[in-house]
């Protein structure tokens, strides 16, 4: 649900609009099926609606090329957000996220 137009913000501004809900960490027994093998970096956009729901993820790119795919991004767990104190109007946002996976020895 969008109560206003979605605005595009920088990652550094996200906490002025939305805060990631605190969740209890879970120990995984194996590598998640959405996480590519090997080392790499990726960037994607997320859109957060007026209820704090992550409604979409859109892959921008990855290094090496093709390391992360849109299909894998779609499998990533969705996050839930709470409005920041300064986001009284619950403004929906689109923000670029990035991540890096380093090779484990």
ChimeraX attribute file (.defattr): number of C-alpha atoms within 10 A of each C-alpha:
attribute: neighborCount
match mode: 1-to-1
recipient: residues
	/A:1	11
	/A:2	13
	/A:3	12
	/A:4	13
	/A:5	11
	/A:6	15
	/A:7	12
	/A:8	16
	/A:9	13
	/A:10	11
	/A:11	13
	/A:12	9
	/A:13	11
	/A:14	17
	/A:15	16
	/A:16	12
	/A:17	22
	/A:18	23
	/A:19	15
	/A:20	14
	/A:21	12
	/A:22	9
	/A:23	8
	/A:24	6
	/A:25	6
	/A:26	6
	/A:27	6
	/A:28	7
	/A:29	6
	/A:30	6
	/A:31	9
	/A:32	11
	/A:33	10
	/A:34	15
	/A:35	14
	/A:36	15
	/A:37	13
	/A:38	10
	/A:39	13
	/A:40	18
	/A:41	16
	/A:42	21
	/A:43	17
	/A:44	19
	/A:45	17
	/A:46	19
	/A:47	20
	/A:48	27
	/A:49	23
	/A:50	23
	/A:51	16
	/A:52	23
	/A:53	16
	/A:54	19
	/A:55	13
	/A:56	15
	/A:57	21
	/A:58	17
	/A:59	20
	/A:60	15
	/A:61	17
	/A:62	18
	/A:63	13
	/A:64	11
	/A:65	11
	/A:66	12
	/A:67	17
	/A:68	23
	/A:69	17
	/A:70	14
	/A:71	11
	/A:72	14
	/A:73	18
	/A:74	14
	/A:75	13
	/A:76	13
	/A:77	10
	/A:78	12
	/A:79	14
	/A:80	18
	/A:81	19
	/A:82	18
	/A:83	21
	/A:84	15
	/A:85	13
	/A:86	11
	/A:87	15
	/A:88	9
	/A:89	12
	/A:90	21
	/A:91	20
	/A:92	25
	/A:93	23
	/A:94	20
	/A:95	18
	/A:96	19
	/A:97	16
	/A:98	14
	/A:99	10
	/A:100	12
	/A:101	13
	/A:102	10
	/A:103	9
	/A:104	6
	/A:105	3
